[in-house]
Amino acid sequence: MSDFSALERQLNITFRNASLLREAFTHSSYVNEHKDATHNERIEFLGDAVLQLAVSQHLYRVYPAWPEGKLTFVRAAIVREQALSKLAKQLSFGEYLRLGRGEDLSGGRERPSLLADAFEAFVGALYLDAGWDAVIDFLSAHMFPEIEAYVERGVIDAKSRLHERAHRLSLEAVEYVVVDTRGPANDREFVIEARIGGETYGSGTGRTKKEAEQEAAAEALRRLDT
């Protein structure tokens, strides 16, 4: 889909420079087939930095009692590929991706990495087109509420709560086992299972082992609750 007017109406955002919006949704595979187009990798680079700062500022202001470690952990969880691709999917970003034919036919519109990249690129394009305040308004409407929901689910302290629950229920000790690693060394993602008595109770993914363990523990707690 090359007409972005529906997306602009959905988001209540109008780009003054429409070429920035097109660039944000243009994958390199599309450029291989349309030499006059510009792919989104540079603008994604900018959007990643803008997003990191915006989320850092939000956490710093909303949670003044949190130490640096907790701020860093939550920021990493919010801006990781899985979380960004989920947001992009909710906003129907996949429908607007400009992909090469092969990438499109192979399911590129549903691929988490492409959706996450498009989200970051959109943030970069919005920053260039309308500035910092427009980015904050967009994130306040679509991302920051997810942070509050994430905190309310208790994922941050899930490991300690799981150990306490297992002890109270006289269960065996909790073990965290790395079952998979994905991506290159500079962009590694870990898949970890939380096991009790050799049985898997939860699974989590993250850019760090600590993050993946917390996700796995949170899932294990939900299973114990049910």
FIKOLZA-1660 file (N, C-alpha, C; in steps of 0.1 Angstrom, whole numbers, plus 5000, padded with zeros to 4 digits):
% residues 226
   i   px   py   pz ch aa at
   1 5009 4988 5000  A  M  N
   1 5000 5000 5000  A  M CA
   1 5009 5012 5000  A  M  C
   2 5007 5021 4990  A  S  N
   2 5016 5033 4989  A  S CA
   2 5009 5045 4994  A  S  C
   3 4996 5045 4996  A  D  N
   3 4988 5057 5000  A  D CA
   3 4988 5057 5015  A  D  C
   4 4994 5066 5022  A  F  N
   4 4995 5066 5036  A  F CA
   4 4984 5075 5043  A  F  C
   5 4975 5080 5035  A  S  N
   5 4965 5089 5041  A  S CA
   5 4956 5082 5051  A  S  C
   6 4953 5070 5049  A  A  N
   6 4945 5063 5059  A  A CA
   6 4953 5061 5072  A  A  C
   7 4966 5058 5071  A  L  N
   7 4974 5057 5084  A  L CA
   7 4975 5071 5091  A  L  C
   8 4976 5081 5083  A  E  N
   8 4977 5095 5089  A  E CA
   8 4964 5098 5096  A  E  C
   9 4953 5094 5090  A  R  N
   9 4940 5097 5097  A  R CA
   9 4939 5089 5109  A  R  C
  10 4943 5076 5109  A  Q  N
  10 4942 5067 5120  A  Q CA
  10 4950 5072 5132  A  Q  C
  11 4962 5078 5129  A  L  N
  11 4971 5083 5139  A  L CA
  11 4969 5098 5143  A  L  C
  12 4960 5104 5135  A  N  N
  12 4957 5118 5136  A  N CA
  12 4970 5126 5135  A  N  C
  13 4978 5122 5125  A  I  N
  13 4991 5129 5122  A  I CA
  13 4992 5132 5107  A  I  C
  14 4995 5144 5104  A  T  N
  14 4997 5147 5090  A  T CA
  14 5012 5151 5087  A  T  C
  15 5018 5144 5078  A  F  N
  15 5032 5147 5075  A  F CA
  15 5033 5159 5066  A  F  C
  16 5041 5169 5069  A  R  N
  16 5044 5180 5059  A  R CA
  16 5052 5175 5048  A  R  C
  17 5062 5166 5051  A  N  N
  17 5071 5161 5041  A  N CA
  17 5067 5146 5039  A  N  C
  18 5059 5143 5029  A  A  N
  18 5054 5130 5027  A  A CA
  18 5065 5120 5024  A  A  C
  19 5076 5125 5018  A  S  N
  19 5087 5116 5014  A  S CA
  19 5093 5109 5026  A  S  C
  20 5093 5116 5038  A  L  N
  20 5098 5110 5050  A  L CA
  20 5090 5098 5054  A  L  C
  21 5077 5099 5053  A  L  N
  21 5068 5088 5057  A  L CA
  21 5070 5076 5047  A  L  C
  22 5071 5079 5035  A  R  N
  22 5074 5068 5025  A  R CA
  22 5087 5061 5028  A  R  C
  23 5097 5069 5031  A  E  N
  23 5110 5064 5034  A  E CA
  23 5110 5054 5046  A  E  C
  24 5102 5059 5056  A  A  N
  24 5101 5051 5069  A  A CA
  24 5096 5037 5066  A  A  C
  25 5087 5035 5056  A  F  N
  25 5081 5022 5054  A  F CA
  25 5087 5015 5042  A  F  C
  26 5098 5020 5037  A  T  N
  26 5105 5013 5025  A  T CA
  26 5116 5004 5029  A  T  C
  27 5114 4991 5027  A  H  N
  27 5124 4981 5030  A  H CA
  27 5135 4981 5018  A  H  C
  28 5147 4976 5022  A  S  N
  28 5158 4976 5012  A  S CA
  28 5154 4967 5000  A  S  C
  29 5146 4957 5002  A  S  N
  29 5142 4948 4991  A  S CA
  29 5133 4956 4981  A  S  C
  30 5126 4966 4985  A  Y  N
  30 5118 4974 4976  A  Y CA
  30 5128 4983 4967  A  Y  C
  31 5138 4988 4974  A  V  N
  31 5148 4996 4967  A  V CA
  31 5155 4988 4956  A  V  C
  32 5157 4975 4958  A  N  N
  32 5164 4967 4949  A  N CA
  32 5156 4966 4936  A  N  C
  33 5143 4968 4936  A  E  N
  33 5134 4967 4925  A  E CA
  33 5130 4981 4920  A  E  C
  34 5132 4991 4928  A  H  N
  34 5128 5005 4925  A  H CA
  34 5140 5014 4928  A  H  C
  35 5148 5016 4919  A  K  N
  35 5161 5023 4921  A  K CA
  35 5159 5038 4926  A  K  C
  36 5147 5043 4923  A  D  N
  36 5145 5057 4927  A  D CA
  36 5141 5059 4941  A  D  C
  37 5138 5048 4948  A  A  N
  37 5133 5048 4962  A  A CA
  37 5145 5048 4972  A  A  C
  38 5142 5052 4984  A  T  N
  38 5152 5053 4995  A  T CA
  38 5148 5044 5007  A  T  C
  39 5156 5034 5011  A  H  N
  39 5152 5025 5021  A  H CA
  39 5153 5032 5035  A  H  C
  40 5147 5025 5045  A  N  N
  40 5145 5031 5058  A  N CA
  40 5156 5029 5068  A  N  C
  41 5168 5024 5064  A  E  N
  41 5178 5020 5074  A  E CA
  41 5184 5032 5081  A  E  C
  42 5187 5043 5074  A  R  N
  42 5192 5055 5080  A  R CA
  42 5182 5062 5090  A  R  C
  43 5170 5063 5085  A  I  N
  43 5160 5069 5093  A  I CA
  43 5156 5060 5105  A  I  C
  44 5158 5047 5104  A  E  N
  44 5156 5038 5115  A  E CA
  44 5166 5040 5125  A  E  C
  45 5179 5042 5121  A  F  N
  45 5190 5045 5130  A  F CA
  45 5187 5057 5139  A  F  C
  46 5182 5068 5132  A  L  N
  46 5178 5080 5140  A  L CA
  46 5166 5077 5149  A  L  C
  47 5156 5070 5144  A  G  N
  47 5144 5067 5152  A  G CA
  47 5148 5059 5165  A  G  C
  48 5157 5050 5164  A  D  N
  48 5161 5042 5175  A  D CA
  48 5167 5051 5186  A  D  C
  49 5175 5060 5182  A  A  N
  49 5181 5069 5192  A  A CA
  49 5170 5078 5199  A  A  C
  50 5161 5083 5190  A  V  N
  50 5150 5092 5195  A  V CA
  50 5142 5084 5205  A  V  C
  51 5139 5071 5201  A  L  N
  51 5130 5063 5210  A  L CA
  51 5137 5060 5223  A  L  C
  52 5150 5057 5223  A  Q  N
  52 5157 5054 5235  A  Q CA
  52 5156 5066 5244  A  Q  C
  53 5158 5078 5239  A  L  N
  53 5158 5090 5248  A  L CA
  53 5144 5092 5253  A  L  C
  54 5134 5091 5244  A  A  N
  54 5120 5094 5248  A  A CA
  54 5116 5084 5259  A  A  C
  55 5119 5072 5258  A  V  N
  55 5115 5062 5268  A  V CA
  55 5123 5064 5281  A  V  C
  56 5136 5068 5280  A  S  N
  56 5144 5071 5291  A  S CA
  56 5138 5083 5299  A  S  C
  57 5134 5093 5292  A  Q  N
  57 5129 5105 5298  A  Q CA
  57 5116 5102 5305  A  Q  C
  58 5107 5094 5299  A  H  N
  58 5094 5090 5305  A  H CA
  58 5096 5082 5318  A  H  C
  59 5105 5072 5317  A  L  N
  59 5107 5064 5329  A  L CA
  59 5113 5072 5340  A  L  C
  60 5123 5081 5337  A  Y  N
  60 5130 5089 5347  A  Y CA
  60 5119 5098 5354  A  Y  C
  61 5110 5104 5347  A  R  N
  61 5100 5113 5353  A  R CA
  61 5089 5106 5360  A  R  C
  62 5084 5094 5355  A  V  N
  62 5073 5088 5361  A  V CA
  62 5077 5079 5373  A  V  C
  63 5089 5074 5373  A  Y  N
  63 5093 5065 5384  A  Y CA
  63 5105 5070 5391  A  Y  C
  64 5104 5081 5398  A  P  N
  64 5115 5088 5404  A  P CA
  64 5123 5080 5415  A  P  C
  65 5116 5069 5420  A  A  N
  65 5123 5061 5430  A  A CA
  65 5131 5050 5425  A  A  C
  66 5130 5047 5412  A  W  N
  66 5137 5036 5406  A  W CA
  66 5152 5038 5405  A  W  C
  67 5160 5028 5408  A  P  N
  67 5174 5030 5406  A  P CA
  67 5178 5028 5391  A  P  C
  68 5190 5031 5388  A  E  N
  68 5194 5030 5374  A  E CA
  68 5192 5016 5368  A  E  C
  69 5195 5006 5375  A  G  N
  69 5194 4993 5370  A  G CA
  69 5180 4989 5366  A  G  C
  70 5170 4993 5374  A  K  N
  70 5156 4990 5370  A  K CA
  70 5152 4998 5358  A  K  C
  71 5156 5011 5358  A  L  N
  71 5152 5019 5346  A  L CA
  71 5158 5013 5333  A  L  C
  72 5170 5008 5334  A  T  N
  72 5177 5002 5322  A  T CA
  72 5170 4990 5318  A  T  C
  73 5166 4981 5328  A  F  N
  73 5159 4969 5325  A  F CA
  73 5146 4971 5318  A  F  C
  74 5138 4980 5323  A  V  N
  74 5125 4983 5317  A  V CA
  74 5126 4989 5304  A  V  C
  75 5135 4999 5302  A  R  N
  75 5137 5005 5289  A  R CA
  75 5141 4994 5279  A  R  C
  76 5150 4985 5282  A  A  N
  76 5154 4975 5273  A  A CA
  76 5142 4966 5269  A  A  C
  77 5133 4963 5278  A  A  N
  77 5122 4954 5276  A  A CA
  77 5112 4961 5267  A  A  C
  78 5110 4974 5268  A  I  N
  78 5100 4982 5260  A  I CA
  78 5105 4984 5246  A  I  C
  79 5118 4986 5244  A  V  N
  79 5122 4990 5230  A  V CA
  79 5128 4978 5223  A  V  C
  80 5127 4966 5228  A  R  N
  80 5132 4954 5221  A  R CA
  80 5123 4951 5209  A  R  C
  81 5128 4942 5201  A  E  N
  81 5121 4939 5188  A  E CA
  81 5107 4933 5190  A  E  C
  82 5106 4924 5200  A  Q  N
  82 5093 4918 5202  A  Q CA
  82 5082 4928 5206  A  Q  C
  83 5086 4938 5215  A  A  N
  83 5076 4948 5220  A  A CA
  83 5073 4958 5208  A  A  C
  84 5083 4962 5201  A  L  N
  84 5081 4972 5190  A  L CA
  84 5073 4965 5179  A  L  C
  85 5075 4953 5175  A  S  N
  85 5068 4946 5165  A  S CA
  85 5053 4945 5169  A  S  C
  86 5051 4942 5181  A  K  N
  86 5037 4941 5186  A  K CA
  86 5030 4954 5185  A  K  C
  87 5036 4965 5188  A  L  N
  87 5030 4978 5187  A  L CA
  87 5028 4982 5172  A  L  C
  88 5038 4979 5164  A  A  N
  88 5036 4981 5149  A  A CA
  88 5024 4973 5143  A  A  C
  89 5023 4961 5148  A  K  N
  89 5012 4953 5143  A  K CA
  89 4998 4958 5147  A  K  C
  90 4998 4963 5160  A  Q  N
  90 4985 4969 5165  A  Q CA
  90 4981 4982 5157  A  Q  C
  91 4992 4989 5152  A  L  N
  91 4989 5001 5144  A  L CA
  91 4988 4998 5129  A  L  C
  92 4988 4985 5125  A  S  N
  92 4987 4981 5111  A  S CA
  92 4998 4985 5102  A  S  C
  93 5010 4987 5108  A  F  N
  93 5021 4992 5100  A  F CA
  93 5025 4982 5089  A  F  C
  94 5023 4969 5091  A  G  N
  94 5026 4959 5081  A  G CA
  94 5019 4962 5068  A  G  C
  95 5007 4967 5068  A  E  N
  95 5000 4970 5056  A  E CA
  95 5006 4980 5047  A  E  C
  96 5014 4989 5053  A  Y  N
  96 5020 5000 5046  A  Y CA
  96 5034 4998 5042  A  Y  C
  97 5040 4987 5046  A  L  N
  97 5054 4984 5042  A  L CA
  97 5056 4983 5027  A  L  C
  98 5066 4989 5022  A  R  N
  98 5069 4988 5008  A  R CA
  98 5080 4978 5006  A  R  C
  99 5077 4966 5001  A  L  N
  99 5086 4955 5001  A  L CA
  99 5088 4951 4987  A  L  C
 100 5100 4944 4984  A  G  N
 100 5102 4937 4972  A  G CA
 100 5092 4926 4971  A  G  C
 101 5090 4921 4958  A  R  N
 101 5080 4911 4956  A  R CA
 101 5084 4898 4964  A  R  C
 102 5096 4894 4964  A  G  N
 102 5100 4882 4971  A  G CA
 102 5098 4883 4986  A  G  C
 103 5102 4895 4992  A  E  N
 103 5100 4897 5006  A  E CA
 103 5085 4897 5010  A  E  C
 104 5077 4903 5001  A  D  N
 104 5063 4904 5004  A  D CA
 104 5057 4890 5003  A  D  C
 105 5060 4882 4993  A  L  N
 105 5055 4868 4992  A  L CA
 105 5059 4859 5003  A  L  C
 106 5071 4862 5009  A  S  N
 106 5076 4853 5020  A  S CA
 106 5071 4857 5034  A  S  C
 107 5061 4866 5034  A  G  N
 107 5056 4870 5047  A  G CA
 107 5062 4881 5054  A  G  C
 108 5069 4890 5047  A  G  N
 108 5076 4901 5053  A  G CA
 108 5067 4911 5061  A  G  C
 109 5055 4912 5057  A  R  N
 109 5046 4921 5064  A  R CA
 109 5043 4917 5078  A  R  C
 110 5045 4904 5081  A  E  N
 110 5043 4899 5094  A  E CA
 110 5056 4896 5102  A  E  C
 111 5067 4899 5096  A  R  N
 111 5080 4896 5102  A  R CA
 111 5083 4905 5113  A  R  C
 112 5085 4901 5125  A  P  N
 112 5088 4910 5136  A  P CA
 112 5099 4920 5134  A  P  C
 113 5110 4915 5128  A  S  N
 113 5122 4924 5126  A  S CA
 113 5118 4936 5117  A  S  C
 114 5110 4933 5106  A  L  N
 114 5107 4944 5097  A  L CA
 114 5097 4953 5104  A  L  C
 115 5088 4948 5112  A  L  N
 115 5078 4956 5118  A  L CA
 115 5084 4965 5129  A  L  C
 116 5094 4959 5136  A  A  N
 116 5101 4967 5146  A  A CA
 116 5109 4978 5140  A  A  C
 117 5116 4975 5129  A  D  N
 117 5124 4985 5121  A  D CA
 117 5115 4996 5116  A  D  C
 118 5103 4993 5111  A  A  N
 118 5094 5003 5106  A  A CA
 118 5089 5012 5117  A  A  C
 119 5087 5006 5129  A  F  N
 119 5083 5015 5141  A  F CA
 119 5094 5025 5144  A  F  C
 120 5106 5020 5145  A  E  N
 120 5117 5029 5148  A  E CA
 120 5119 5040 5137  A  E  C
 121 5117 5035 5124  A  A  N
 121 5119 5045 5113  A  A CA
 121 5107 5055 5113  A  A  C
 122 5095 5051 5117  A  F  N
 122 5084 5060 5118  A  F CA
 122 5087 5071 5128  A  F  C
 123 5092 5067 5139  A  V  N
 123 5096 5076 5150  A  V CA
 123 5106 5086 5145  A  V  C
 124 5116 5081 5137  A  G  N
 124 5126 5090 5132  A  G CA
 124 5121 5099 5122  A  G  C
 125 5112 5095 5113  A  A  N
 125 5105 5103 5103  A  A CA
 125 5097 5114 5110  A  A  C
 126 5089 5110 5120  A  L  N
 126 5081 5120 5128  A  L CA
 126 5089 5130 5134  A  L  C
 127 5101 5126 5140  A  Y  N
 127 5110 5136 5146  A  Y CA
 127 5115 5146 5136  A  Y  C
 128 5119 5141 5125  A  L  N
 128 5124 5150 5114  A  L CA
 128 5113 5160 5109  A  L  C
 129 5101 5154 5108  A  D  N
 129 5090 5162 5102  A  D CA
 129 5084 5172 5112  A  D  C
 130 5082 5168 5124  A  A  N
 130 5074 5176 5133  A  A CA
 130 5081 5179 5147  A  A  C
 131 5092 5173 5150  A  G  N
 131 5099 5176 5162  A  G CA
 131 5097 5167 5174  A  G  C
 132 5103 5170 5184  A  W  N
 132 5103 5162 5197  A  W CA
 132 5089 5161 5203  A  W  C
 133 5082 5172 5204  A  D  N
 133 5069 5172 5210  A  D CA
 133 5059 5162 5203  A  D  C
 134 5060 5162 5189  A  A  N
 134 5051 5153 5182  A  A CA
 134 5054 5138 5185  A  A  C
 135 5067 5135 5186  A  V  N
 135 5071 5122 5190  A  V CA
 135 5066 5118 5204  A  V  C
 136 5067 5127 5213  A  I  N
 136 5062 5124 5227  A  I CA
 136 5047 5122 5226  A  I  C
 137 5040 5130 5219  A  D  N
 137 5025 5129 5218  A  D CA
 137 5021 5115 5212  A  D  C
 138 5029 5111 5202  A  F  N
 138 5026 5098 5195  A  F CA
 138 5029 5086 5205  A  F  C
 139 5040 5087 5212  A  L  N
 139 5044 5076 5221  A  L CA
 139 5035 5076 5233  A  L  C
 140 5030 5088 5238  A  S  N
 140 5021 5089 5249  A  S CA
 140 5008 5082 5246  A  S  C
 141 5004 5083 5233  A  A  N
 141 4991 5076 5229  A  A CA
 141 4993 5061 5227  A  A  C
 142 5004 5057 5222  A  H  N
 142 5005 5043 5217  A  H CA
 142 5016 5035 5224  A  H  C
 143 5026 5040 5231  A  M  N
 143 5036 5032 5237  A  M CA
 143 5037 5033 5252  A  M  C
 144 5036 5045 5257  A  F  N
 144 5038 5047 5272  A  F CA
 144 5027 5040 5280  A  F  C
 145 5014 5039 5275  A  P  N
 145 5005 5031 5283  A  P CA
 145 5009 5016 5284  A  P  C
 146 5017 5011 5274  A  E  N
 146 5022 4997 5275  A  E CA
 146 5032 4996 5286  A  E  C
 147 5039 5007 5288  A  I  N
 147 5049 5006 5299  A  I CA
 147 5042 5004 5313  A  I  C
 148 5032 5012 5315  A  E  N
 148 5024 5011 5327  A  E CA
 148 5018 4997 5329  A  E  C
 149 5013 4991 5318  A  A  N
 149 5008 4977 5318  A  A CA
 149 5019 4967 5321  A  A  C
 150 5030 4969 5315  A  Y  N
 150 5042 4961 5318  A  Y CA
 150 5046 4961 5332  A  Y  C
 151 5046 4973 5338  A  V  N
 151 5050 4974 5352  A  V CA
 151 5039 4967 5361  A  V  C
 152 5026 4969 5358  A  E  N
 152 5016 4964 5366  A  E CA
 152 5016 4949 5366  A  E  C
 153 5020 4943 5355  A  R  N
 153 5021 4928 5354  A  R CA
 153 5032 4922 5363  A  R  C
 154 5040 4931 5369  A  G  N
 154 5050 4926 5378  A  G CA
 154 5062 4919 5372  A  G  C
 155 5064 4922 5359  A  V  N
 155 5075 4914 5353  A  V CA
 155 5089 4918 5359  A  V  C
 156 5090 4931 5363  A  I  N
 156 5103 4935 5368  A  I CA
 156 5108 4927 5379  A  I  C
 157 5100 4924 5389  A  D  N
 157 5105 4916 5400  A  D CA
 157 5100 4902 5400  A  D  C
 158 5097 4897 5388  A  A  N
 158 5091 4883 5387  A  A CA
 158 5100 4872 5392  A  A  C
 159 5113 4873 5391  A  K  N
 159 5122 4863 5395  A  K CA
 159 5121 4861 5410  A  K  C
 160 5122 4872 5417  A  S  N
 160 5122 4871 5432  A  S CA
 160 5108 4866 5437  A  S  C
 161 5098 4870 5430  A  R  N
 161 5084 4866 5434  A  R CA
 161 5082 4851 5431  A  R  C
 162 5088 4846 5420  A  L  N
 162 5087 4832 5416  A  L CA
 162 5094 4823 5426  A  L  C
 163 5106 4828 5430  A  H  N
 163 5114 4820 5440  A  H CA
 163 5106 4819 5454  A  H  C
 164 5100 4830 5458  A  E  N
 164 5092 4831 5470  A  E CA
 164 5080 4821 5469  A  E  C
 165 5073 4822 5457  A  R  N
 165 5062 4813 5455  A  R CA
 165 5066 4799 5455  A  R  C
 166 5076 4795 5448  A  A  N
 166 5081 4781 5448  A  A CA
 166 5084 4776 5462  A  A  C
 167 5091 4785 5470  A  H  N
 167 5094 4781 5484  A  H CA
 167 5082 4779 5492  A  H  C
 168 5072 4788 5491  A  R  N
 168 5060 4787 5499  A  R CA
 168 5052 4775 5495  A  R  C
 169 5052 4771 5483  A  L  N
 169 5045 4759 5478  A  L CA
 169 5053 4746 5480  A  L  C
 170 5065 4747 5486  A  S  N
 170 5074 4736 5488  A  S CA
 170 5078 4729 5475  A  S  C
 171 5080 4737 5465  A  L  N
 171 5084 4732 5452  A  L CA
 171 5099 4731 5451  A  L  C
 172 5105 4725 5442  A  E  N
 172 5119 4724 5440  A  E CA
 172 5124 4738 5435  A  E  C
 173 5137 4740 5436  A  A  N
 173 5143 4752 5432  A  A CA
 173 5141 4756 5417  A  A  C
 174 5140 4768 5415  A  V  N
 174 5137 4773 5401  A  V CA
 174 5151 4773 5393  A  V  C
 175 5151 4768 5381  A  E  N
 175 5163 4768 5373  A  E CA
 175 5159 4776 5360  A  E  C
 176 5169 4783 5355  A  Y  N
 176 5168 4791 5342  A  Y CA
 176 5177 4785 5332  A  Y  C
 177 5172 4780 5321  A  V  N
 177 5179 4773 5311  A  V CA
 177 5179 4780 5298  A  V  C
 178 5190 4783 5292  A  V  N
 178 5191 4789 5279  A  V CA
 178 5188 4778 5269  A  V  C
 179 5177 4780 5261  A  V  N
 179 5173 4769 5251  A  V CA
 179 5176 4774 5237  A  V  C
 180 5179 4787 5235  A  D  N
 180 5182 4791 5222  A  D CA
 180 5188 4805 5222  A  D  C
 181 5196 4808 5212  A  T  N
 181 5202 4822 5210  A  T CA
 181 5200 4825 5196  A  T  C
 182 5196 4838 5193  A  R  N
 182 5193 4842 5180  A  R CA
 182 5201 4855 5176  A  R  C
 183 5204 4856 5164  A  G  N
 183 5210 4868 5159  A  G CA
 183 5225 4869 5160  A  G  C
 184 5231 4879 5154  A  P  N
 184 5246 4880 5155  A  P CA
 184 5250 4884 5169  A  P  C
 185 5263 4884 5171  A  A  N
 185 5269 4886 5185  A  A CA
 185 5266 4900 5190  A  A  C
 186 5265 4910 5181  A  N  N
 186 5262 4924 5185  A  N CA
 186 5247 4927 5186  A  N  C
 187 5239 4917 5183  A  D  N
 187 5224 4919 5184  A  D CA
 187 5218 4906 5188  A  D  C
 188 5223 4900 5199  A  R  N
 188 5219 4887 5204  A  R CA
 188 5206 4887 5211  A  R  C
 189 5198 4877 5209  A  E  N
 189 5185 4875 5217  A  E CA
 189 5185 4861 5223  A  E  C
 190 5182 4861 5236  A  F  N
 190 5182 4848 5243  A  F CA
 190 5168 4843 5245  A  F  C
 191 5167 4830 5245  A  V  N
 191 5154 4823 5248  A  V CA
 191 5157 4815 5260  A  V  C
 192 5150 4817 5271  A  I  N
 192 5153 4811 5284  A  I CA
 192 5140 4805 5290  A  I  C
 193 5141 4793 5295  A  E  N
 193 5129 4786 5302  A  E CA
 193 5131 4786 5317  A  E  C
 194 5121 4789 5324  A  A  N
 194 5121 4788 5339  A  A CA
 194 5115 4774 5342  A  A  C
 195 5123 4766 5348  A  R  N
 195 5120 4752 5351  A  R CA
 195 5119 4749 5366  A  R  C
 196 5110 4741 5370  A  I  N
 196 5108 4737 5384  A  I CA
 196 5107 4722 5384  A  I  C
 197 5116 4716 5391  A  G  N
 197 5116 4701 5391  A  G CA
 197 5118 4695 5377  A  G  C
 198 5125 4702 5368  A  G  N
 198 5127 4697 5355  A  G CA
 198 5116 4700 5345  A  G  C
 199 5105 4706 5350  A  E  N
 199 5094 4709 5341  A  E CA
 199 5094 4724 5338  A  E  C
 200 5091 4727 5325  A  T  N
 200 5091 4741 5321  A  T CA
 200 5078 4747 5325  A  T  C
 201 5079 4758 5332  A  Y  N
 201 5067 4766 5337  A  Y CA
 201 5066 4779 5329  A  Y  C
 202 5076 4784 5323  A  G  N
 202 5075 4796 5315  A  G CA
 202 5087 4798 5306  A  G  C
 203 5085 4806 5296  A  S  N
 203 5096 4809 5286  A  S CA
 203 5096 4824 5283  A  S  C
 204 5108 4829 5281  A  G  N
 204 5110 4843 5279  A  G CA
 204 5121 4846 5269  A  G  C
 205 5120 4857 5262  A  T  N
 205 5131 4861 5253  A  T CA
 205 5136 4875 5257  A  T  C
 206 5148 4878 5254  A  G  N
 206 5153 4892 5257  A  G CA
 206 5167 4894 5251  A  G  C
 207 5171 4906 5250  A  R  N
 207 5184 4910 5245  A  R CA
 207 5195 4906 5256  A  R  C
 208 5191 4905 5268  A  T  N
 208 5201 4900 5279  A  T CA
 208 5194 4888 5285  A  T  C
 209 5203 4880 5292  A  K  N
 209 5198 4868 5299  A  K CA
 209 5189 4872 5310  A  K  C
 210 5192 4883 5317  A  K  N
 210 5184 4888 5328  A  K CA
 210 5170 4892 5324  A  K  C
 211 5169 4898 5312  A  E  N
 211 5156 4902 5307  A  E CA
 211 5148 4890 5304  A  E  C
 212 5154 4880 5297  A  A  N
 212 5147 4868 5293  A  A CA
 212 5143 4860 5305  A  A  C
 213 5151 4860 5316  A  E  N
 213 5147 4853 5328  A  E CA
 213 5135 4859 5335  A  E  C
 214 5135 4872 5335  A  Q  N
 214 5124 4879 5341  A  Q CA
 214 5111 4876 5333  A  Q  C
 215 5111 4876 5320  A  E  N
 215 5100 4872 5312  A  E CA
 215 5095 4858 5315  A  E  C
 216 5105 4849 5316  A  A  N
 216 5102 4835 5318  A  A CA
 216 5095 4833 5332  A  A  C
 217 5101 4840 5342  A  A  N
 217 5095 4840 5356  A  A CA
 217 5081 4845 5356  A  A  C
 218 5079 4856 5349  A  A  N
 218 5065 4861 5349  A  A CA
 218 5055 4852 5343  A  A  C
 219 5059 4845 5332  A  E  N
 219 5050 4835 5326  A  E CA
 219 5048 4823 5336  A  E  C
 220 5059 4819 5343  A  A  N
 220 5057 4808 5353  A  A CA
 220 5048 4812 5364  A  A  C
 221 5049 4824 5368  A  L  N
 221 5039 4829 5379  A  L CA
 221 5025 4828 5374  A  L  C
 222 5023 4832 5362  A  R  N
 222 5009 4832 5356  A  R CA
 222 5004 4817 5356  A  R  C
 223 5013 4808 5353  A  R  N
 223 5009 4794 5352  A  R CA
 223 5006 4789 5367  A  R  C
 224 5014 4793 5376  A  L  N
 224 5011 4789 5390  A  L CA
 224 4998 4795 5395  A  L  C
 225 4995 4807 5391  A  D  N
 225 4983 4813 5395  A  D CA
 225 4970 4806 5390  A  D  C
 226 4972 4799 5378  A  T  N
 226 4960 4792 5373  A  T CA
 226 4960 4778 5376  A  T  C
% end
